[in-house]
Structures are given as structure tokens and as C-alpha cells.
Amino acid sequence: MRGWQPYRSYAGERYELYPAFGGKHAVYDRLGNFIGYGPFGFRWDEVRDKYIDEKLSAGLQVNRTPSTSRTMEEAVLFGGLSVVRQAYGGRAISFSLGRNMITTFTPLVLYQLAFSGLRVDYGSHATDFTFLLSRGGFRGYSRFSDFYGSQQGRMEMSPVIMVGANYVRRFDTFDIGLCFFRQLQSNVKSSKESLFRGDVPYPELRSPKLIKVRMTDDSPRDLPGAALYRADIIIVGTDPSGRVVKLASSPSLAGPGVRYSPVLKPSVVGRRTSGRWEAQGEGEAVDVLFEMPPDLILKEAEVVLVVSGDYRIGVRQVHDFQVPGSKEVVERSWPSPAPAPLHGLYFKDTPFDPEPFYTIMRVEGNPHVNSRPRTVRFHHSIPTAQSFYGANLHLHFEELNLDAELVYNPQDFKFPTEPGVRNRRSAYAGYLTAVFNLGRFGRFGGEVFRVDPTYGGWYDSRRGGIVLFTDVAGDVRAGDSLGVEALTQEYPFYDDNDDHDNWPDDVFKGWDWMYVPAGAFKEPSMPGRRPDAGVYPGLDMDGDLILDYDRNRNAIEDWKEPFLGFGVDPPEFSYGTDFNNNFIPDYMENDDEPDYPYRRDQVGFHFFYDLGPLPYWAEVRFGCYRIEEIAGGGISKGAYLRFGFGRDFGKWSFSFKDELKLVKDDIPDDVYRTVLTMDPDVSLRWNTANNPPPPDFLPMRDSFVNTGFLRFSWSPFEGLNLKGTVKYLLNRRRALRDRLERRIQDRRTLKNLSSALRASYTRNLTRRLKAELRLRFLLADWDEGSYSSVADSLSLGREARWYLLAPSLLLSYSLTSKTSLEFGQYGFLIPPLSARFADQVDRGESFREDVSVLQVTVRGAHEGYNVAGSVGVRWRNRRYHRLSPHEDVKFSAFFADFVFGPE
């Protein structure tokens, strides 16, 4: 089970109030009671009644968020957080209104790092309760429904409403919880039912004139293929006389009350072979086009397909739209193409598709294209609402810890016209984890889980929210004009935050780009513009918000740099559990998935036994697991043995960990890698979540894998320190072929060896003179395909054999308590003692290097800031191998550096 942000009640926590008030005004509540002096920070009315049309025609602003404080408006209302709170007798209640509230309910329901809206919390020693209400979601996300509205205070006429409640009751040995959460889209002209099941974005939405169905291969990597044998449609609508008619595209579907209409006969575009249409692999599709009768107001359409194989079915429509305030009629589509610039607004992982489809159906498993044909049906409809009803349990005994949660997720859809027929589809998610303490017999634990592929917003949802649509989206920053553009957007509520900071990994405007170079003394140069931008899961262990192996942010790995690289290893040298078998330690993974404890579209189990009793310095675990993709068809199963031991003997210490596992895994777990670059275009391609991550090359489809890691240190006497790590991996792979008898895995044993050794000796030569002698050795011997590069999306596991040997010397002479003369020598000038990088695969990258630095450094303080200044000279001489295409580097330079930081 993946870690997650636990539920927190804010009833018992204090917040600072951030006032921005102007003049005093008497303020009264809705009951006429005098509250005090000051402006209304915010007023919200959500109105649904039968006089909406008359009010709008009269020019009344039905949905408005007026503020009597011009200061508040100019300062942007939700620039902070306002909280009113009272605590008494062990109980507390708080009302919070604003933005950027970290808000969670349960592991399967809600995790939003920047919730914007109203939050009510009640807490006592035995009970916690939270109520949420929001309109749209995040301020500043340029969505068509925003909690704040426009600069004139007007709100979107087709808002997205979020409401939820979470209840926790604590007892001595167990806790129980109940959870409810709902998202919906409700036009102000819609019926009251829309506040429960949502509705189309506006009542005037015209009937589709074209419905297009696309069939593709659901597993293009494995090429099982999909086939279409027949396609039909049944529609229900009202003709100009007001009579309800029901038409079918095929005589075989006609019958009592259903009339055959040749107008509905579809046209099919795609590769036709052996009396059927086929789609296989990436980029191939079969499209079915149904043209609708122009004289009908439709309210229902059911598509009937005869298909086989591993199919994925998507749908889109084209309809007419009359631009408000004019007679112009234009064509619009659902789903609509992604807006530009994108800003993370789109709803699926193919944001640059000019003709997007909404995935409506996927086959379970991974059947072959020649499997028995089946008839599938679906109603053409657009999402309007979804709800979550959950219950959870936590038991905490001395011998047993148990957690369980079950969530029911009904999702509402409606044919995209005002009289359209509704339908409801449901998904489930749940898990149970338990750990039994068996005393002297050790410990036994396990987990079982299932998360449906349609859980949380259906197939195309990226962050658990529903995918909503409007034609009348106005650009609130351009005067609230309606009909500016059509938007299809997800309203997310379950974030992806792999680096566990205060912002989602794909936060608005790129605050968390995966890599933001700047140089040591500059603001970030990428569009993130924030010094804390960057997504570095497992690669910022010191928590300073800077990549551990590029601390000076110059797009060069520190381990390659003189002086700075002494304590830095390549990220591929790191060790950690790799449960999903993609060669990336789990704690370093930066995926593009919401942080649910389990992936959607997966069902499985995991059991383990910890041997005991053992001394504190030893551990042994046996385990097995099996995970299946419900729709994707992939399977990951394995059995493993993990053991480790370590001791600290004062002057020397060591630890050793090893894992043996037998594994079969063809479930792709795609993760981003960090590409170090100063080129904004390259960074935009590889270092943002606008694009899907590089594909997992599935290195353990059928393997026996042994991974070990040794860490040691030795300090025989004062001043001398020796440290080192050794990591090895053996991947013994079996030969495999796919269904087309193509080889997808060779029979081969892949080896991977990494070692880092460093020694330093520090001594005070005089009272003022300090010397440190260093030696660093790095070794990499990696077979092709034996690793997945953490730091390079462009090269996945290519062969590498190199070593780095780097001696260096540091001298520091104290002139005063705050002034020092410093000298550094990297490489000792004569060839045998120069720093050396030797690449055995690409000799042209090999070089010898010497670097000398002489500087005077002064440290002080000024006006609450620590100030450090260095002035000096630097010499560098790098000599490449004679076969290298690079030119030798030889230069000298004067430099002056000043650093300012708060005390």
C-alpha cells in the first residue's frame, strides 16, 4: 500500500487571520443580526427556482459573489485563508474560507493539496467531522467554473459544485469512519434534480448532428489487436410535430415501436480484412460515423457493436452552436480539443490530439483478435456527476493492526440535450490490510485490494475527477464574454504528489516542473519561476528543494564536477525496494498517477512473513504477490526473499541488504526521469506532466533477480574517514515470445555493478592552517537493459562501463575570524595524478582534468542577512582522449561571488 496524506481535522488547530480590510461598515447576517464592522469578504448564493429565466431577462445577476471591499477585490479575494474558530471543554469547531488548504478524507476518496472553498470542522476527543463545499475548485486554474468567479464578481452559469463530509468515531481499540463526496455540473436554469445528478452545461445545447465511434487496440505494446464486424445505432427523439420517434440503423433492430431508417446507416473508415475492420498497435483505428437526422431533437442514442479482441471504444460528437449575442452558428465538438496554452487543464494523457475521443468502454483482460465476437452496447452520453459513499475501519490491538475501506462510486451521465435520458454506471474500490504480531514466531501480514478501472471519473480521468464540458465558457479575464471557446476539462480532487511537498506535481503554471535549472545565484529560469519548484522524489533527501545531484542547478550532474562532487553519487547507484520491477527504486518514482494507495484498474494481493525473533540488527522477510489489470490485461506476480543485517562498532560500521525474487511482470509502470538541461524546449518536452512519461521497457517479464547493497565506513583514527557503497544486480531472464511469435525477451543474464569509494584526511597543520586531502573513486559496469536511467529520458539502460578517479586537496588559512584564504587543487597536475574519467564503451568521452582555485572569502551579517563574499582566480585544464570529438578545455578566470541569506 502506497503512503498517503492522512486525514486531518482543523477543528483543533489555530490559523492566523490575513486581513485586507478598508473602511468600516456595519455588517448584518442573513437573520438581520449585527455582526460587526467591516466589509463582506465573500457572499455566495446558489439559486435554483422557476423564475431563473425571468430574472436573467430582467438583468438580475442571479449568481454573483459581491464584495463591498474594493481592497479585497483588488488584492484578489482568495489570496489567503480566513478562519474563525472556537474551542471549549474538549470540543472545537472552525469555519475556514479560502484557498490552499491541504484537505484529505480517506485513502480512496479525497486528497487535495490546494482545496479552495468552505470547510467546516468539528472535533472532540472521540469524534472528528468535516464538511466541504466548493464551486469549481482552484482559483487561477482558468477553468470554466471557478470558485471566485470574475473580476466583476459574476459566477459561471454552469458551475461545478463539490460537496463532501467525513466522519470519524474513535473507540478504545478501533476507529470507524463514514465518508461522502460529490462532484456535479449544474446549470442555474436546470431543475432541482441537477443538484444531485448534475445536468448538461446549458439547456440550449443542440442535438448532435454527427456521432463518431472509434475502436483502437487497448494494448498496443502487445499487439493483440481488435476487430469490428458490425455497427448500428438506435435513437429516440422528437420530430417537429412533437411526436416521439424511435429509429434504428438496421432492419434487424426494427420492431414494435422501432422504425428502420436508412439515413442512420453508418460509414466505416479503417483497415478492412477478411470481412471485418481491424486495428492493431499504436496509431491504427477504426472509425464509425453516424449522421443524425437534422429535424429531430434527440434524447437518447444507443450504439450496438459486434467486436472481438482487445478493444477500446471511444466516442465523440459534433453539434451546432449559436454564439451568444449574434446569429453566427459554428460547429463545436465534444470532447473539445485541448486549449492552448495547455496549463494542465486537459483530461487525458494525449493532450495534443486534435480530434479527442472520450473512452466509454474497454474489454476486460487481453483477448486475441480472433477470439469469439461479442455484442456490446452503450448509451451515448456525457458525464454530469459522480458520488462517493465510503466506510472504513481501523483496528489497533497489540497482536493485530487492521485497516479496511470500501467505496461505492456511482457516476451519472446524460444524453447531451436538455430532455436527454440519464443513465448511471458504477465503480467500486476497496482494500484490507492486516499485520499479525506472532510474538516469538515473528510477524505475518497481508493486503488484498481492488480498484475498478472506471473508479474516480471513468477511464480518461487523470486525477479522480469527472470530465465536464461547456460551449459557453467565457474568458473572465477578457470581460466575461460568453461563447469564447468550448472546453472539456477534468475537475480533479485526488492529487499526484510524489515528492511530498506542498504542491501537486502538475500544479498550475509549472510550479513543480520536474527540473528547474537556474545557476547557483539565480532565480529559476524555467516558467515555474519559483525557487522551490521541481519534482524530486527520493532525490532531495536533505529537503532543501534542490536536486541532490545538481545542487548548483547548472544542468551538470554534480558527481562530474570538481570539488562539489566529492560527496555525490549518480542516482543509479541508489538502492531501494523495486516492487513494480521497472529498475527505479519505489521511493524515487515520479509517475503520472493520482496517489491512491493502489493503482486504478488493478486487483491483487500481497502476503509476507517476517522471521522472528531476530536481533535488532538483522531482518528476514518472505513474501509473495499477484496483481492483475482488470481492463489492461497485464499480470505481475512474484515471490521474494529479503534479508539484511548491519552493525556499528564505533570506528567502523557496515550494513548489507539483499533481495532474491522470482518475478513475471508485464504491467507497465511508466515514470518520469529528470533530464538535466538548460534548454526550455527540451525541458518542456521531458520535464513537465503535459506529456506522458517514457514507457516502461518491462525488463522483468520472466526473470530471477538478485539485488544487493553494501554500505560501510571506517575511521581508524582522528581525521581519517573511509566510506563506500557497492550495489549489484543480476537479472537472469527467460526467453519469451508474443502471440505473433516475435521474441520480446531474450534468454540472457544481465549484470549491473556500481561502486562508490571515498577517503578523506583532515588535519590542522597550524592554529590557522587547515588541510583536507580527498580521494574519490566511482565505478559503473552496466549491461545494456540492466538499469533504467533516473537522469536521462533519452537513454533507457544503454551499456555503460566507466570509472572516475579524482584526488583533490583543500587548504584554508584563517586571516581573521571571518576572513580566510582558501586554495583547492582537483587533480595533481602531472598525468598519473590528474583526475581521470575513463569510459570503456565510448572512449571519446574519456578525459584527464586538473582544476586550481585560489580565493579570499569574507563572511558577515547585515540587516538580518548572512553575507558571504568570495573573490579569486580559477584555472582549469581538461584533456580529452585522442579519439574524442570534443576540444580540450584550458582557461583561467577571475571571479567574484556574493551570497545573501536570512540569518
Buried (B, 14 or more C-beta within 10 A) or exposed (E): EBEBBEBBBBBBBEBEEEEBEEEEEEBEEEEEEEEEEBBBBBEBEBEBEEEBEEBBEEEEBBBBBBBBBEEBBEEBBBEBBBBEBEBEEEBBBBBBBBBBBBBBBBBBBBBBBBBBBBBBBBBBEEBBBBBBBBBBBBBBBBBBBBBBBBEEBBBBBBBBBBBBBBBBEBEEEEBBBBBBBBBBBBBBBBBEEBBEBBBBBBBBBBBBBBBBBBBBBBBBBBBBBBBBBBBBBBBBBBEEEEEEBBBBBBEEBBEEEBEBBEEBBBEBEBEEEEEBBBBBBEEBBBBBBBBBBEEBBBBBBBBBBBBBBBBBBBBBBBBEBBBBEEEEEEEBBBBBBBBEEEBBBBBBBEBEEEEBBBBBBBBBBBBEBEBEBBEBEBBBBBBBBBBBBBBBBBBEEEEEBBBBBBBBBBBBBBBBBBBBBBBEBEBBBBBBBBBBBEEEEBBBBBBBBBBBBBBBBBBBBBBBBBBBBBBBBBBBEEEBEBBBBBBBBBBBBBBBBBBEBEBBBBBBBBBBBBBBBBEEEEEBBBBBBBBBBBBBBBBBEEEEBBBBBBBBBBBBBBBBBBBBBBBBBBBBBBBBEBBBBBBBBBBBBBBBBBBBBBBBBBBBBBBBBBBBEEEEEEBBBBBBBBBBBBBBBBBBBBEBBBBBBBEEEEEEBBBBBBBBBBBBBBBBBBBBBBBBBBEEEBBBBBBBBBBEBBEBBBBBBBBBBBBBBBBBBBBEEEBBBBBBBBBBBBBBBEEBEBEEEEEBBEEBEBEBBBBBBBBBBBEEEEEEEBBBBBBBBBBBBBBEBBBBBBBBBEEBBBEBBBBBBBBBBBBBBBEEEEBBBBBBBBBBEEEEEBBBBBBEEBEEBBBBBBBBBBBBBBBEEEEEEEBBBBEBEBBBBBBBBEEBEEEEEEEEEEEEEEEEEEE
